[in-house]
C-alpha cells in the first residue's frame, strides 16, 4: 500500500507540533523549581505559541494541497 505524500507530510508536521507542545509544557512545569522561573515560563509560552501557529500552518497547507488539482 502506497501512502499519500500529502498525508505523510501532515503526520510529520503534526508530530513536530506535538513535540513543541511537549517541550513548552515541560519547560513551564520545570520552571517552578529554579530561580529563573519567569524566563523559563516565557520561553515555554513561546514554544506553545509556536506549536499552535505551526498547527494552523499545517492544517492550512493540508487543505490547500487537497484543493490543488492533481498533476
PQR file with spaces between the fields and no chain letter, atoms N, CA, C, O and H, PARSE charges and radii, in Angstrom:
ATOM       1  N    UNK     1       0.834   -1.169    0.000 -0.4000 1.5000
ATOM       2  CA   UNK     1       0.000    0.000    0.000 -0.0000 2.0000
ATOM       3  C    UNK     1       0.890    1.248    0.000  0.5500 1.7000
ATOM       4  O    UNK     1       1.767    1.390    0.853 -0.5500 1.4000
ATOM       5  N    UNK     2       0.664    2.133   -0.942 -0.4000 1.5000
ATOM       6  CA   UNK     2       1.445    3.358   -1.045 -0.0000 2.0000
ATOM       7  C    UNK     2       0.700    4.496   -0.342  0.5500 1.7000
ATOM       8  O    UNK     2      -0.452    4.792   -0.660 -0.5500 1.4000
ATOM       9  H    UNK     2      -0.048    2.018   -1.635  0.4000 1.0000
ATOM      10  N    UNK     3       1.383    5.125    0.619 -0.4000 1.5000
ATOM      11  CA   UNK     3       0.767    6.230    1.333 -0.0000 2.0000
ATOM      12  C    UNK     3       0.821    7.497    0.497  0.5500 1.7000
ATOM      13  O    UNK     3       1.737    7.711   -0.297 -0.5500 1.4000
ATOM      14  H    UNK     3       2.318    4.884    0.876  0.4000 1.0000
ATOM      15  N    UNK     4      -0.173    8.316    0.699 -0.4000 1.5000
ATOM      16  CA   UNK     4      -0.236    9.600    0.025 -0.0000 2.0000
ATOM      17  C    UNK     4       0.856   10.512    0.596  0.5500 1.7000
ATOM      18  O    UNK     4       1.004   10.619    1.813 -0.5500 1.4000
ATOM      19  H    UNK     4      -0.917    8.142    1.344  0.4000 1.0000
ATOM      20  N    UNK     5       1.605   11.156   -0.274 -0.4000 1.5000
ATOM      21  CA   UNK     5       2.703   12.028    0.168 -0.0000 2.0000
ATOM      22  C    UNK     5       2.185   13.180    1.024  0.5500 1.7000
ATOM      23  O    UNK     5       2.856   13.602    1.966 -0.5500 1.4000
ATOM      24  H    UNK     5       1.484   11.069   -1.262  0.4000 1.0000
ATOM      25  N    UNK     6       1.002   13.690    0.703 -0.4000 1.5000
ATOM      26  CA   UNK     6       0.429   14.792    1.472 -0.0000 2.0000
ATOM      27  C    UNK     6       0.081   14.349    2.891  0.5500 1.7000
ATOM      28  O    UNK     6       0.234   15.111    3.845 -0.5500 1.4000
ATOM      29  H    UNK     6       0.457   13.347   -0.062  0.4000 1.0000
ATOM      30  N    UNK     7      -0.382   13.126    3.014 -0.4000 1.5000
ATOM      31  CA   UNK     7      -0.717   12.609    4.333 -0.0000 2.0000
ATOM      32  C    UNK     7       0.537   12.388    5.178  0.5500 1.7000
ATOM      33  O    UNK     7       0.522   12.622    6.386 -0.5500 1.4000
ATOM      34  H    UNK     7      -0.507   12.507    2.238  0.4000 1.0000
ATOM      35  N    UNK     8       1.605   11.945    4.552 -0.4000 1.5000
ATOM      36  CA   UNK     8       2.871   11.756    5.270 -0.0000 2.0000
ATOM      37  C    UNK     8       3.392   13.106    5.769  0.5500 1.7000
ATOM      38  O    UNK     8       3.878   13.200    6.896 -0.5500 1.4000
ATOM      39  H    UNK     8       1.617   11.755    3.570  0.4000 1.0000
ATOM      40  N    UNK     9       3.295   14.143    4.947 -0.4000 1.5000
ATOM      41  CA   UNK     9       3.717   15.482    5.377 -0.0000 2.0000
ATOM      42  C    UNK     9       2.864   15.962    6.549  0.5500 1.7000
ATOM      43  O    UNK     9       3.379   16.551    7.500 -0.5500 1.4000
ATOM      44  H    UNK     9       2.901   14.066    4.032  0.4000 1.0000
ATOM      45  N    UNK    10       1.554   15.706    6.476 -0.4000 1.5000
ATOM      46  CA   UNK    10       0.658   16.120    7.556 -0.0000 2.0000
ATOM      47  C    UNK    10       1.027   15.422    8.862  0.5500 1.7000
ATOM      48  O    UNK    10       1.080   16.066    9.910 -0.5500 1.4000
ATOM      49  H    UNK    10       1.136   15.227    5.704  0.4000 1.0000
ATOM      50  N    UNK    11       1.280   14.128    8.815 -0.4000 1.5000
ATOM      51  CA   UNK    11       1.627   13.376   10.015 -0.0000 2.0000
ATOM      52  C    UNK    11       2.960   13.859   10.586  0.5500 1.7000
ATOM      53  O    UNK    11       3.096   14.007   11.800 -0.5500 1.4000
ATOM      54  H    UNK    11       1.237   13.605    7.964  0.4000 1.0000
ATOM      55  N    UNK    12       3.931   14.104    9.728 -0.4000 1.5000
ATOM      56  CA   UNK    12       5.236   14.590   10.191 -0.0000 2.0000
ATOM      57  C    UNK    12       5.107   15.955   10.852  0.5500 1.7000
ATOM      58  O    UNK    12       5.693   16.196   11.907 -0.5500 1.4000
ATOM      59  H    UNK    12       3.821   13.984    8.741  0.4000 1.0000
ATOM      60  N    UNK    13       4.346   16.839   10.240 -0.4000 1.5000
ATOM      61  CA   UNK    13       4.153   18.168   10.820 -0.0000 2.0000
ATOM      62  C    UNK    13       3.384   18.088   12.128  0.5500 1.7000
ATOM      63  O    UNK    13       3.657   18.851   13.054 -0.5500 1.4000
ATOM      64  H    UNK    13       3.869   16.643    9.383  0.4000 1.0000
ATOM      65  N    UNK    14       2.427   17.176   12.215 -0.4000 1.5000
ATOM      66  CA   UNK    14       1.677   17.004   13.463 -0.0000 2.0000
ATOM      67  C    UNK    14       2.596   16.514   14.585  0.5500 1.7000
ATOM      68  O    UNK    14       2.457   16.930   15.736 -0.5500 1.4000
ATOM      69  H    UNK    14       2.205   16.556   11.462  0.4000 1.0000
ATOM      70  N    UNK    15       3.525   15.638   14.245 -0.4000 1.5000
ATOM      71  CA   UNK    15       4.478   15.166   15.248 -0.0000 2.0000
ATOM      72  C    UNK    15       5.376   16.303   15.734  0.5500 1.7000
ATOM      73  O    UNK    15       5.690   16.388   16.921 -0.5500 1.4000
ATOM      74  H    UNK    15       3.638   15.301   13.311  0.4000 1.0000
ATOM      75  N    UNK    16       5.785   17.170   14.818 -0.4000 1.5000
ATOM      76  CA   UNK    16       6.619   18.320   15.206 -0.0000 2.0000
ATOM      77  C    UNK    16       5.827   19.252   16.121  0.5500 1.7000
ATOM      78  O    UNK    16       6.352   19.719   17.132 -0.5500 1.4000
ATOM      79  H    UNK    16       5.530   17.101   13.854  0.4000 1.0000
ATOM      80  N    UNK    17       4.562   19.526   15.773 -0.4000 1.5000
ATOM      81  CA   UNK    17       3.732   20.390   16.613 -0.0000 2.0000
ATOM      82  C    UNK    17       3.516   19.774   17.989  0.5500 1.7000
ATOM      83  O    UNK    17       3.565   20.476   18.999 -0.5500 1.4000
ATOM      84  H    UNK    17       4.136   19.146   14.952  0.4000 1.0000
ATOM      85  N    UNK    18       3.278   18.470   18.035 -0.4000 1.5000
ATOM      86  CA   UNK    18       3.085   17.790   19.318 -0.0000 2.0000
ATOM      87  C    UNK    18       4.357   17.849   20.156  0.5500 1.7000
ATOM      88  O    UNK    18       4.283   18.024   21.373 -0.5500 1.4000
ATOM      89  H    UNK    18       3.238   17.900   17.214  0.4000 1.0000
ATOM      90  N    UNK    19       5.506   17.708   19.535 -0.4000 1.5000
ATOM      91  CA   UNK    19       6.772   17.777   20.266 -0.0000 2.0000
ATOM      92  C    UNK    19       7.017   19.187   20.810  0.5500 1.7000
ATOM      93  O    UNK    19       7.524   19.342   21.921 -0.5500 1.4000
ATOM      94  H    UNK    19       5.566   17.566   18.547  0.4000 1.0000
ATOM      95  N    UNK    20       6.660   20.212   20.034 -0.4000 1.5000
ATOM      96  CA   UNK    20       6.801   21.583   20.523 -0.0000 2.0000
ATOM      97  C    UNK    20       5.897   21.829   21.722  0.5500 1.7000
ATOM      98  O    UNK    20       6.288   22.511   22.669 -0.5500 1.4000
ATOM      99  H    UNK    20       6.248   20.085   19.131  0.4000 1.0000
ATOM     100  N    UNK    21       4.682   21.272   21.684 -0.4000 1.5000
ATOM     101  CA   UNK    21       3.773   21.396   22.824 -0.0000 2.0000
ATOM     102  C    UNK    21       4.369   20.697   24.042  0.5500 1.7000
ATOM     103  O    UNK    21       4.333   21.231   25.151 -0.5500 1.4000
ATOM     104  H    UNK    21       4.364   20.717   20.915  0.4000 1.0000
ATOM     105  N    UNK    22       4.910   19.517   23.834 -0.4000 1.5000
ATOM     106  CA   UNK    22       5.533   18.768   24.929 -0.0000 2.0000
ATOM     107  C    UNK    22       6.698   19.556   25.523  0.5500 1.7000
ATOM     108  O    UNK    22       6.816   19.663   26.744 -0.5500 1.4000
ATOM     109  H    UNK    22       4.939   19.083   22.934  0.4000 1.0000
ATOM     110  N    UNK    23       7.554   20.105   24.671 -0.4000 1.5000
ATOM     111  CA   UNK    23       8.702   20.881   25.169 -0.0000 2.0000
ATOM     112  C    UNK    23       8.247   22.112   25.950  0.5500 1.7000
ATOM     113  O    UNK    23       8.770   22.409   27.024 -0.5500 1.4000
ATOM     114  H    UNK    23       7.459   20.018   23.680  0.4000 1.0000
ATOM     115  N    UNK    24       7.264   22.825   25.392 -0.4000 1.5000
ATOM     116  CA   UNK    24       6.753   24.009   26.086 -0.0000 2.0000
ATOM     117  C    UNK    24       6.172   23.667   27.446  0.5500 1.7000
ATOM     118  O    UNK    24       6.404   24.384   28.419 -0.5500 1.4000
ATOM     119  H    UNK    24       6.839   22.584   24.520  0.4000 1.0000
ATOM     120  N    UNK    25       5.419   22.578   27.521 -0.4000 1.5000
ATOM     121  CA   UNK    25       4.828   22.145   28.787 -0.0000 2.0000
ATOM     122  C    UNK    25       5.907   21.767   29.795  0.5500 1.7000
ATOM     123  O    UNK    25       5.840   22.157   30.960 -0.5500 1.4000
ATOM     124  H    UNK    25       5.230   21.996   26.730  0.4000 1.0000
ATOM     125  N    UNK    26       6.894   21.011   29.345 -0.4000 1.5000
ATOM     126  CA   UNK    26       7.963   20.590   30.249 -0.0000 2.0000
ATOM     127  C    UNK    26       8.789   21.783   30.740  0.5500 1.7000
ATOM     128  O    UNK    26       9.202   21.813   31.899 -0.5500 1.4000
ATOM     129  H    UNK    26       6.948   20.694   28.399  0.4000 1.0000
ATOM     130  N    UNK    27       9.028   22.751   29.877 -0.4000 1.5000
ATOM     131  CA   UNK    27       9.786   23.939   30.287 -0.0000 2.0000
ATOM     132  C    UNK    27       9.005   24.715   31.342  0.5500 1.7000
ATOM     133  O    UNK    27       9.574   25.169   32.335 -0.5500 1.4000
ATOM     134  H    UNK    27       8.693   22.727   28.935  0.4000 1.0000
ATOM     135  N    UNK    28       7.696   24.866   31.124 -0.4000 1.5000
ATOM     136  CA   UNK    28       6.877   25.613   32.083 -0.0000 2.0000
ATOM     137  C    UNK    28       6.795   24.879   33.418  0.5500 1.7000
ATOM     138  O    UNK    28       6.924   25.501   34.472 -0.5500 1.4000
ATOM     139  H    UNK    28       7.233   24.498   30.318  0.4000 1.0000
ATOM     140  N    UNK    29       6.582   23.568   33.387 -0.4000 1.5000
ATOM     141  CA   UNK    29       6.435   22.841   34.651 -0.0000 2.0000
ATOM     142  C    UNK    29       7.755   22.716   35.409  0.5500 1.7000
ATOM     143  O    UNK    29       7.746   22.610   36.635 -0.5500 1.4000
ATOM     144  H    UNK    29       6.477   23.063   32.531  0.4000 1.0000
ATOM     145  N    UNK    30       8.873   22.727   34.714 -0.4000 1.5000
ATOM     146  CA   UNK    30      10.154   22.635   35.420 -0.0000 2.0000
ATOM     147  C    UNK    30      10.626   23.991   35.922  0.5500 1.7000
ATOM     148  O    UNK    30      11.569   24.063   36.710 -0.5500 1.4000
ATOM     149  H    UNK    30       8.879   22.813   33.717  0.4000 1.0000
ATOM     150  N    UNK    31       9.989   25.059   35.482 -0.4000 1.5000
ATOM     151  CA   UNK    31      10.451   26.394   35.864 -0.0000 2.0000
ATOM     152  C    UNK    31      10.151   26.724   37.317  0.5500 1.7000
ATOM     153  O    UNK    31      10.763   27.637   37.872 -0.5500 1.4000
ATOM     154  H    UNK    31       9.223   25.001   34.842  0.4000 1.0000
ATOM     155  N    UNK    32       9.234   26.013   37.946 -0.4000 1.5000
ATOM     156  CA   UNK    32       8.875   26.353   39.329 -0.0000 2.0000
ATOM     157  C    UNK    32       9.973   25.999   40.328  0.5500 1.7000
ATOM     158  O    UNK    32       9.974   26.506   41.450 -0.5500 1.4000
ATOM     159  H    UNK    32       8.737   25.271   37.496  0.4000 1.0000
ATOM     160  N    UNK    33      10.896   25.145   39.939 -0.4000 1.5000
ATOM     161  CA   UNK    33      11.935   24.727   40.873 -0.0000 2.0000
ATOM     162  C    UNK    33      13.257   25.476   40.689  0.5500 1.7000
ATOM     163  O    UNK    33      14.253   25.123   41.322 -0.5500 1.4000
ATOM     164  H    UNK    33      10.896   24.733   39.028  0.4000 1.0000
ATOM     165  N    UNK    34      13.283   26.481   39.853 -0.4000 1.5000
ATOM     166  CA   UNK    34      14.527   27.223   39.618 -0.0000 2.0000
ATOM     167  C    UNK    34      14.341   28.695   39.961  0.5500 1.7000
ATOM     168  O    UNK    34      13.222   29.162   40.177 -0.5500 1.4000
ATOM     169  H    UNK    34      12.474   26.768   39.340  0.4000 1.0000
ATOM     170  N    UNK    35      15.447   29.409   40.007 -0.4000 1.5000
ATOM     171  CA   UNK    35      15.410   30.837   40.308 -0.0000 2.0000
ATOM     172  C    UNK    35      14.944   31.664   39.120  0.5500 1.7000
ATOM     173  O    UNK    35      14.385   32.745   39.304 -0.5500 1.4000
ATOM     174  H    UNK    35      16.355   29.029   39.832  0.4000 1.0000
ATOM     175  N    UNK    36      15.161   31.180   37.923 -0.4000 1.5000
ATOM     176  CA   UNK    36      14.783   31.945   36.725 -0.0000 2.0000
ATOM     177  C    UNK    36      13.442   31.444   36.183  0.5500 1.7000
ATOM     178  O    UNK    36      13.309   31.172   34.990 -0.5500 1.4000
ATOM     179  H    UNK    36      15.615   30.302   37.774  0.4000 1.0000
ATOM     180  N    UNK    37      12.461   31.327   37.061 -0.4000 1.5000
ATOM     181  CA   UNK    37      11.167   30.777   36.668 -0.0000 2.0000
ATOM     182  C    UNK    37      10.450   31.662   35.663  0.5500 1.7000
ATOM     183  O    UNK    37       9.740   31.156   34.794 -0.5500 1.4000
ATOM     184  H    UNK    37      12.569   31.548   38.030  0.4000 1.0000
ATOM     185  N    UNK    38      10.622   32.975   35.767 -0.4000 1.5000
ATOM     186  CA   UNK    38       9.929   33.878   34.841 -0.0000 2.0000
ATOM     187  C    UNK    38      10.436   33.685   33.409  0.5500 1.7000
ATOM     188  O    UNK    38       9.649   33.591   32.468 -0.5500 1.4000
ATOM     189  H    UNK    38      11.198   33.386   36.474  0.4000 1.0000
ATOM     190  N    UNK    39      11.747   33.628   33.264 -0.4000 1.5000
ATOM     191  CA   UNK    39      12.341   33.448   31.940 -0.0000 2.0000
ATOM     192  C    UNK    39      11.929   32.109   31.335  0.5500 1.7000
ATOM     193  O    UNK    39      11.583   32.039   30.156 -0.5500 1.4000
ATOM     194  H    UNK    39      12.386   33.705   34.029  0.4000 1.0000
ATOM     195  N    UNK    40      11.965   31.053   32.136 -0.4000 1.5000
ATOM     196  CA   UNK    40      11.581   29.737   31.624 -0.0000 2.0000
ATOM     197  C    UNK    40      10.095   29.674   31.276  0.5500 1.7000
ATOM     198  O    UNK    40       9.714   29.009   30.313 -0.5500 1.4000
ATOM     199  H    UNK    40      12.246   31.110   33.094  0.4000 1.0000
ATOM     200  N    UNK    41       9.267   30.350   32.039 -0.4000 1.5000
ATOM     201  CA   UNK    41       7.840   30.396   31.723 -0.0000 2.0000
ATOM     202  C    UNK    41       7.601   31.124   30.404  0.5500 1.7000
ATOM     203  O    UNK    41       6.789   30.687   29.589 -0.5500 1.4000
ATOM     204  H    UNK    41       9.577   30.890   32.822  0.4000 1.0000
ATOM     205  N    UNK    42       8.298   32.222   30.196 -0.4000 1.5000
ATOM     206  CA   UNK    42       8.168   32.965   28.938 -0.0000 2.0000
ATOM     207  C    UNK    42       8.634   32.110   27.758  0.5500 1.7000
ATOM     208  O    UNK    42       7.984   32.091   26.713 -0.5500 1.4000
ATOM     209  H    UNK    42       8.958   32.578   30.858  0.4000 1.0000
ATOM     210  N    UNK    43       9.738   31.414   27.917 -0.4000 1.5000
ATOM     211  CA   UNK    43      10.244   30.547   26.847 -0.0000 2.0000
ATOM     212  C    UNK    43       9.255   29.419   26.571  0.5500 1.7000
ATOM     213  O    UNK    43       9.014   29.075   25.414 -0.5500 1.4000
ATOM     214  H    UNK    43      10.266   31.429   28.767  0.4000 1.0000
ATOM     215  N    UNK    44       8.682   28.842   27.622 -0.4000 1.5000
ATOM     216  CA   UNK    44       7.685   27.792   27.447 -0.0000 2.0000
ATOM     217  C    UNK    44       6.455   28.285   26.715  0.5500 1.7000
ATOM     218  O    UNK    44       5.913   27.587   25.859 -0.5500 1.4000
ATOM     219  H    UNK    44       8.878   29.121   28.562  0.4000 1.0000
ATOM     220  N    UNK    45       6.010   29.489   27.050 -0.4000 1.5000
ATOM     221  CA   UNK    45       4.853   30.067   26.359 -0.0000 2.0000
ATOM     222  C    UNK    45       5.180   30.333   24.900  0.5500 1.7000
ATOM     223  O    UNK    45       4.329   30.138   24.032 -0.5500 1.4000
ATOM     224  H    UNK    45       6.450   30.056   27.746  0.4000 1.0000
ATOM     225  N    UNK    46       6.393   30.773   24.618 -0.4000 1.5000
ATOM     226  CA   UNK    46       6.808   30.981   23.224 -0.0000 2.0000
ATOM     227  C    UNK    46       6.765   29.661   22.451  0.5500 1.7000
ATOM     228  O    UNK    46       6.325   29.628   21.302 -0.5500 1.4000
ATOM     229  H    UNK    46       7.085   30.931   25.323  0.4000 1.0000
ATOM     230  N    UNK    47       7.217   28.584   23.076 -0.4000 1.5000
ATOM     231  CA   UNK    47       7.153   27.274   22.433 -0.0000 2.0000
ATOM     232  C    UNK    47       5.707   26.870   22.160  0.5500 1.7000
ATOM     233  O    UNK    47       5.400   26.337   21.094 -0.5500 1.4000
ATOM     234  H    UNK    47       7.573   28.611   24.010  0.4000 1.0000
ATOM     235  N    UNK    48       4.821   27.121   23.121 -0.4000 1.5000
ATOM     236  CA   UNK    48       3.413   26.770   22.933 -0.0000 2.0000
ATOM     237  C    UNK    48       2.769   27.599   21.821  0.5500 1.7000
ATOM     238  O    UNK    48       1.985   27.075   21.030 -0.5500 1.4000
ATOM     239  H    UNK    48       5.071   27.554   23.987  0.4000 1.0000
ATOM     240  N    UNK    49       3.094   28.871   21.762 -0.4000 1.5000
ATOM     241  CA   UNK    49       2.566   29.728   20.697 -0.0000 2.0000
ATOM     242  C    UNK    49       3.088   29.262   19.343  0.5500 1.7000
ATOM     243  O    UNK    49       2.344   29.227   18.363 -0.5500 1.4000
ATOM     244  H    UNK    49       3.731   29.296   22.405  0.4000 1.0000
ATOM     245  N    UNK    50       4.362   28.907   19.292 -0.4000 1.5000
ATOM     246  CA   UNK    50       4.933   28.404   18.037 -0.0000 2.0000
ATOM     247  C    UNK    50       4.257   27.110   17.616  0.5500 1.7000
ATOM     248  O    UNK    50       4.029   26.896   16.425 -0.5500 1.4000
ATOM     249  H    UNK    50       4.966   28.935   20.088  0.4000 1.0000
ATOM     250  N    UNK    51       3.935   26.249   18.563 -0.4000 1.5000
ATOM     251  CA   UNK    51       3.266   24.983   18.239 -0.0000 2.0000
ATOM     252  C    UNK    51       1.871   25.230   17.688  0.5500 1.7000
ATOM     253  O    UNK    51       1.459   24.576   16.730 -0.5500 1.4000
ATOM     254  H    UNK    51       4.120   26.423   19.530  0.4000 1.0000
ATOM     255  N    UNK    52       1.148   26.154   18.273 -0.4000 1.5000
ATOM     256  CA   UNK    52      -0.199   26.468   17.790 -0.0000 2.0000
ATOM     257  C    UNK    52      -0.131   27.091   16.396  0.5500 1.7000
ATOM     258  O    UNK    52      -0.918   26.741   15.517 -0.5500 1.4000
ATOM     259  H    UNK    52       1.483   26.686   19.052  0.4000 1.0000
ATOM     260  N    UNK    53       0.808   28.012   16.199 -0.4000 1.5000
ATOM     261  CA   UNK    53       0.970   28.633   14.880 -0.0000 2.0000
ATOM     262  C    UNK    53       1.356   27.593   13.837  0.5500 1.7000
ATOM     263  O    UNK    53       0.842   27.613   12.718 -0.5500 1.4000
ATOM     264  H    UNK    53       1.448   28.296   16.913  0.4000 1.0000
ATOM     265  N    UNK    54       2.246   26.696   14.193 -0.4000 1.5000
ATOM     266  CA   UNK    54       2.650   25.640   13.271 -0.0000 2.0000
ATOM     267  C    UNK    54       1.484   24.698   12.981  0.5500 1.7000
ATOM     268  O    UNK    54       1.354   24.188   11.867 -0.5500 1.4000
ATOM     269  H    UNK    54       2.663   26.679   15.102  0.4000 1.0000
ATOM     270  N    UNK    55       0.640   24.468   13.983 -0.4000 1.5000
ATOM     271  CA   UNK    55      -0.547   23.634   13.782 -0.0000 2.0000
ATOM     272  C    UNK    55      -1.505   24.259   12.777  0.5500 1.7000
ATOM     273  O    UNK    55      -2.031   23.570   11.903 -0.5500 1.4000
ATOM     274  H    UNK    55       0.746   24.882   14.887  0.4000 1.0000
ATOM     275  N    UNK    56      -1.733   25.567   12.901 -0.4000 1.5000
ATOM     276  CA   UNK    56      -2.589   26.253   11.929 -0.0000 2.0000
ATOM     277  C    UNK    56      -1.978   26.197   10.532  0.5500 1.7000
ATOM     278  O    UNK    56      -2.676   25.959    9.547 -0.5500 1.4000
ATOM     279  H    UNK    56      -1.306   26.127   13.611  0.4000 1.0000
ATOM     280  N    UNK    57      -0.665   26.420   10.458 -0.4000 1.5000
ATOM     281  CA   UNK    57       0.026   26.343    9.173 -0.0000 2.0000
ATOM     282  C    UNK    57      -0.103   24.944    8.579  0.5500 1.7000
ATOM     283  O    UNK    57      -0.331   24.795    7.378 -0.5500 1.4000
ATOM     284  H    UNK    57      -0.098   26.613   11.258  0.4000 1.0000
ATOM     285  N    UNK    58       0.042   23.931    9.407 -0.4000 1.5000
ATOM     286  CA   UNK    58      -0.032   22.548    8.956 -0.0000 2.0000
ATOM     287  C    UNK    58      -1.416   22.242    8.374  0.5500 1.7000
ATOM     288  O    UNK    58      -1.524   21.657    7.297 -0.5500 1.4000
ATOM     289  H    UNK    58       0.227   24.052   10.383  0.4000 1.0000
ATOM     290  N    UNK    59      -2.456   22.636    9.082 -0.4000 1.5000
ATOM     291  CA   UNK    59      -3.817   22.370    8.612 -0.0000 2.0000
ATOM     292  C    UNK    59      -4.097   23.147    7.334  0.5500 1.7000
ATOM     293  O    UNK    59      -4.706   22.619    6.403 -0.5500 1.4000
ATOM     294  H    UNK    59      -2.368   23.112    9.958  0.4000 1.0000
ATOM     295  N    UNK    60      -3.655   24.393    7.287 -0.4000 1.5000
ATOM     296  CA   UNK    60      -3.876   25.211    6.086 -0.0000 2.0000
ATOM     297  C    UNK    60      -3.177   24.610    4.871  0.5500 1.7000
ATOM     298  O    UNK    60      -3.760   24.539    3.789 -0.5500 1.4000
ATOM     299  H    UNK    60      -3.160   24.822    8.043  0.4000 1.0000
ATOM     300  N    UNK    61      -1.936   24.180    5.045 -0.4000 1.5000
ATOM     301  CA   UNK    61      -1.193   23.580    3.941 -0.0000 2.0000
ATOM     302  C    UNK    61      -1.851   22.287    3.466  0.5500 1.7000
ATOM     303  O    UNK    61      -1.869   22.008    2.268 -0.5500 1.4000
ATOM     304  H    UNK    61      -1.463   24.237    5.924  0.4000 1.0000
ATOM     305  N    UNK    62      -2.387   21.502    4.387 -0.4000 1.5000
ATOM     306  CA   UNK    62      -3.041   20.260    4.004 -0.0000 2.0000
ATOM     307  C    UNK    62      -4.304   20.544    3.211  0.5500 1.7000
ATOM     308  O    UNK    62      -4.566   19.874    2.212 -0.5500 1.4000
ATOM     309  H    UNK    62      -2.372   21.729    5.361  0.4000 1.0000
ATOM     310  N    UNK    63      -5.090   21.522    3.634 -0.4000 1.5000
ATOM     311  CA   UNK    63      -6.320   21.862    2.918 -0.0000 2.0000
ATOM     312  C    UNK    63      -5.998   22.410    1.536  0.5500 1.7000
ATOM     313  O    UNK    63      -6.643   22.038    0.556 -0.5500 1.4000
ATOM     314  H    UNK    63      -4.878   22.066    4.446  0.4000 1.0000
ATOM     315  N    UNK    64      -5.006   23.290    1.450 -0.4000 1.5000
ATOM     316  CA   UNK    64      -4.617   23.860    0.159 -0.0000 2.0000
ATOM     317  C    UNK    64      -4.092   22.769   -0.773  0.5500 1.7000
ATOM     318  O    UNK    64      -4.384   22.787   -1.969 -0.5500 1.4000
ATOM     319  H    UNK    64      -4.482   23.592    2.246  0.4000 1.0000
ATOM     320  N    UNK    65      -3.331   21.832   -0.246 -0.4000 1.5000
ATOM     321  CA   UNK    65      -2.787   20.783   -1.109 -0.0000 2.0000
ATOM     322  C    UNK    65      -3.870   19.831   -1.584  0.5500 1.7000
ATOM     323  O    UNK    65      -3.749   19.250   -2.662 -0.5500 1.4000
ATOM     324  H    UNK    65      -3.094   21.817    0.725  0.4000 1.0000
ATOM     325  N    UNK    66      -4.924   19.662   -0.799 -0.4000 1.5000
ATOM     326  CA   UNK    66      -6.028   18.801   -1.239 -0.0000 2.0000
ATOM     327  C    UNK    66      -6.884   19.492   -2.297  0.5500 1.7000
ATOM     328  O    UNK    66      -7.468   18.823   -3.150 -0.5500 1.4000
ATOM     329  H    UNK    66      -5.022   20.135    0.077  0.4000 1.0000
ATOM     330  N    UNK    67      -6.967   20.831   -2.254 -0.4000 1.5000
ATOM     331  CA   UNK    67      -7.767   21.583   -3.221 -0.0000 2.0000
ATOM     332  C    UNK    67      -7.055   21.753   -4.558  0.5500 1.7000
ATOM     333  O    UNK    67      -7.707   21.925   -5.587 -0.5500 1.4000
ATOM     334  H    UNK    67      -6.493   21.375   -1.561  0.4000 1.0000
ATOM     335  N    UNK    68      -5.725   21.707   -4.553 -0.4000 1.5000
ATOM     336  CA   UNK    68      -4.984   21.912   -5.792 -0.0000 2.0000
ATOM     337  C    UNK    68      -5.223   20.723   -6.726  0.5500 1.7000
ATOM     338  O    UNK    68      -5.368   19.587   -6.274 -0.5500 1.4000
ATOM     339  H    UNK    68      -5.196   21.567   -3.717  0.4000 1.0000
ATOM     340  N    UNK    69      -5.261   20.998   -8.036 -0.4000 1.5000
ATOM     341  CA   UNK    69      -5.506   19.912   -8.980 -0.0000 2.0000
ATOM     342  C    UNK    69      -4.342   18.917   -8.999  0.5500 1.7000
ATOM     343  O    UNK    69      -3.182   19.280   -8.804 -0.5500 1.4000
ATOM     344  H    UNK    69      -5.143   21.921   -8.403  0.4000 1.0000
ATOM     345  N    UNK    70      -4.686   17.678   -9.234 -0.4000 1.5000
ATOM     346  CA   UNK    70      -3.641   16.641   -9.274 -0.0000 2.0000
ATOM     347  C    UNK    70      -2.815   16.805  -10.537  0.5500 1.7000
ATOM     348  O    UNK    70      -3.332   17.103  -11.614 -0.5500 1.4000
ATOM     349  H    UNK    70      -5.628   17.383   -9.392  0.4000 1.0000
ATOM     350  N    UNK    71      -1.532   16.604  -10.373 -0.4000 1.5000
ATOM     351  CA   UNK    71      -0.610   16.784  -11.503 -0.0000 2.0000
ATOM     352  C    UNK    71      -0.422   15.484  -12.244  0.5500 1.7000
ATOM     353  O    UNK    71       0.319   15.434  -13.226 -0.5500 1.4000
ATOM     354  H    UNK    71      -1.112   16.363   -9.498  0.4000 1.0000
